[in-house]
Amino acid sequence: MSQFDWEFVGSVLLERERRPVLVLDPAGRIVRANRALLFFVEEGTRTHLVKFVDDWVLPDSRPAFLEAWTRAMAGERPRVSVALAPTAFHLEPVFELVPLKQDGLVRSVMMVMVDAVASGLSVPLLPSLGLLYEVSLDGDGRPERLLRALSPDRLHKVDTSVPCYRGLLGKDRACASCPVPGLSKENPSTAIRLESHSPFKAQLLSARRVRDDVASVNVVPVDQSIYSSLVQARIEALGVRAKLTERERHVLALLLMGRTLDDVASAEGISARTAKYHQQNLLRKLGAESRTDLFRLLS
């Protein structure tokens, strides 16, 4: 019976993996990288037979990476955020280091990208990513050509000869809610695109200029549950800032839901007079003139 060629099998399985993956030998050299990784890194970046720490990992990330590498060589599976130079989407990948053993000894380490954060931020992007793409800009700062696109479920093959609105949406003209025109490096831009009233569906678009001639756009889907969670988080933030009591925060949430004072009293198990007292207190603490003025604070 012929033996399996495990190197071949491993290569096939690696190419089927949608997440960026690379395999390093004990000296830290990259011996294998799948297409997802090649798509993630900047075009032209070397991915084979590179001394990883020397050529890819930026100085600030090297101590954390070397610590994780040591743990992986000892048989652990650590995770580490690694600033690479450069990535196509200007993201900082979070890798899980998986030791690959043979005869009980770690012979190589497989690095699988499990998340990513925007460079300079600590907010995870990939779990909530609807679509991330980059476009080139013309002399007036308007989107010109679609460069690349990425979403959690697949890597997009894009036509780089067409603008983003045609390549991604099939439209003949730029979107009215496009956040790219007039964008500067110092001032990122956000916009909301309403897709459906009932059920409520929208998209949150955020854009930033990553180079003089390139902009990055993140499109995150927002449904009713996400919107409600955002509003609730905003209410909590208002309550903390204004030092509202727990009861006052409950009353504030009910008022912003459009409830009457009688409704508030019934929900909280208090009298209408006490509900009005809490309303007056929270209005004063928040600097609002009336119940209607509370909605201004949500913006």
N, C-alpha and C positions, 0 to 999 in steps of 0.2 A: 504494500500500500504506500503510495507516494505521500510525502510529507507536505503540509501546507507551507506556502511561502508567507510567513507571518509579516515580513516587511511589506510585501505587496498588499496583503489584507489590511494592514495598518494604514497604508497610504490611501486605499480606497475609502476606508471608514473616515479618515481625516478629511477627505475632500467632501464627504457627505455632511459634515458638521457645518452648520450655518454660523456658528460663533467663530471669531478669530482664534486660531490655535497655532502654536509653534512648539517645536520640540528642540531641546538643547542637550548637548552632550555634557559630561562632567566638567569640561573646561569652559563651559559657558558659550560654546559656539552653536549657532542655529543650524540644525541639520535638516529640519523639515518645517515648512509653513504652508498652511492651506490657502485656498483662493480667498476666503473670507478675510484673512489677515492681509493679503496683498491688496484687497480692496480698501481695507481700513487705513493702511499707511499711505503716505504721500507717494504719488507716482514716481518711479525711479529710485526709490529707497532700496538698498540692498537688503535681502532677507535670508540669504544662504551664506554659510561659512563666515559669519560676522561675530566678532567678540562682543557679546551682548552688552556687557556693562560699559565697555570702552566706547562703543559706537552708537548705541541707542539710548541708554538710560541717561537722562540729564543729571548733572551733579547733585541737585537737591534730593533726588530720589534714590541715589546709589546706596546710602547706608541702610534704608528700609528694605531695598531689594536684596542686598547682600545678606541681611539677617533672615529674610524669607527664604532665600536660596539655601542657606545653611540648614534651616529647619527642614526644607524639602529633601535635601541630601541625606538628612537623618531619618527620613521616612514620614514626616508630617505633611499636611496639606494646607499650608498657610495661604492667606489672601493678602495682596498688597497692591496699592495704587502706584502706578509707575508712569512718570512723565517721560514719554518717548519723544524722540526728535527725528522726523516730524510725523504727525498723524494727519490724515486727509481732512478730518472733520474737527481738528483742533480740540480734541477731547483727550482726557487723561484716563487710560484704561485701568480697570481693576482686574487683575489676573488672579486666578487660583492656580497654585503650583502643585502639580500632581506627580509624585515620584513614580517612575516606571522601574520595576524591579525584575531582576533575573537571577535565579539561584539565591534569592533572599537578599541580594545587594542592589542598591539603587544604581542603575546603569545610565539613566537619562531622566530628564524632567520635562513634563509636558505642561505648558502654560496655556490656560483656557481663559479667554476674556469673559467675565461674568457680569460686568457692569462698566460704566464709564461716567466720568464727571467732567463738566466743562472746565477748561484750564483756568485756574485761579479761583474756582468756586468749589463748594462742597455739596452741591445739590445733585443727586443722582439723576441722570437723564434717560438712560435706556429703559427702565421699567415703565415710564410714562410716555415714551417716545411714540408719536404717531408717525411722523415723517421728518427726517433731517436731510436737508440738501444744501448744496453750495452752488452759487451762480457767479459768473463773471459780470462785471459792471462796465457800462460804457462811460464815455467822458462826462456825462451828466449824472452819473451815479444810479442809473436805472438798470434793472436786470437785463442781461444781454444773452448769455448762453448758460444752459444747465451743465454743470461740471460733474456732479455725482449726487446720488441719493441713497438713503439708508433708512430702513424701517425694521422693527423687531422681527417680523415674520420672514423677510427675505431681503436679499441684496438686489438692488435694482440695476438692470442694464439700461443705461440712458443714452439717448442720442445727444451728443454734445454739440451738435450743430444747430440746435433749436433752443429758444428761450424756455424758461422753467414752466410758464403757463401753458405752453404747447406740449412740452415733453411729459409733464406730470398730469395735466388736466385736460389736454386736448382743446384748449381755447385758442382763439385767434388774437386775443388782446390781453394785456396785463389785467390782473384782478384789481377791482376797485379798492379792496382792503389790503393791498400789498404794502408791507411795512418797509420795503427796501429803499424806495426813492428818498433821497435826502438823508440817508443814513450816514452817521459818522462813527469813528472808532470810539469816541468819548461818550456818545449817547446812543445806546441800544434802543431799538424801537419795538413796540408791541401793538397788536391789533386783534380784534375779535371778528371772526367771520361766522355769521349765523347761517346754519344749514337747514334747520327745521324748527317750527314753532311748537308743533305737537306731534310726536314727543319732542321735548327740547333737546336740540343738538347744536353744538357750535364747535369752532376750532379756535384755539389760542395760538396766534402766530407771534413769534419773537425772532428778531433779526439783529445781527451785529456784524460790523465790518471787520473782517479778520485780516484783510490786507487792503491796500488802496484800490485794488481792482477785483476783490472777491468779497462776497457777503455770505454768511451762513444763516439759514432760516430753519427754525424748529417749529413744527406744526403739531400741537397736542390736542387730541379730541377731548371735548368737554360735554358730558351728558348731565342729566338732572341731578344725579347723585353726587357727581364731582362738584357741580355748581353749588349744591346745598352744603357740601362739606367746606368749600371755600368761604361761603357766607358765614358759616358757623365759626370757622377759624378767625375770620375778620371780627366777628362779634366778641370772641374770646380775647382777641388782641386789644380791642377797645376797652373791654372790662378790666384787663390787667393795667393798661395805661392809665385809666381813670380811677383805679383802685376801688372798683365796685365790689360790694359784698356779693356773696353767692346768690342771695335772694334777688339782689338788684340785677345780676346778670341774667337770671331766669326771666325776670320781668322784661328786661331789654329784648331778649330773644323773642318773647311773645309779642311785644309791641311791634317789632320789625316783621313779624309774621302777619301783621294787620289785625291782631286781636284787640277787642275792646277791653276797657277796665273791668267790666263784669266778667269777661272771659278769663282775664288774668287772675281775678279774685277766685274764680271757680277752680282754675287749674292749680293755683298755689295753695288753696285751702285757707284763704284770708278774706277779710272783708273788703268791699269796694273802696272804703275810706283808706284802709292800709295800702291797697294797691296804688291808689292815687298818691299816697305819701312816698312810696318807693319810686314812682314815676317822677315826681318832683325832684327827689334826691339824685336820681341817675341823670336827669336832664341837666341839673346844675353841675354835676361832676364832669359830664361830657362836654359842657359848654354849648348845649343845644337849646334853641329857643322854644321848640315845640316838638310834639311827636313826629310831625312831618319832617322837621329838620333833622331827625335821627337818620333818615335815609341818605342825607348828604354825607354823613360820616362813613358810610359804607364805601364811598368812592375813593 
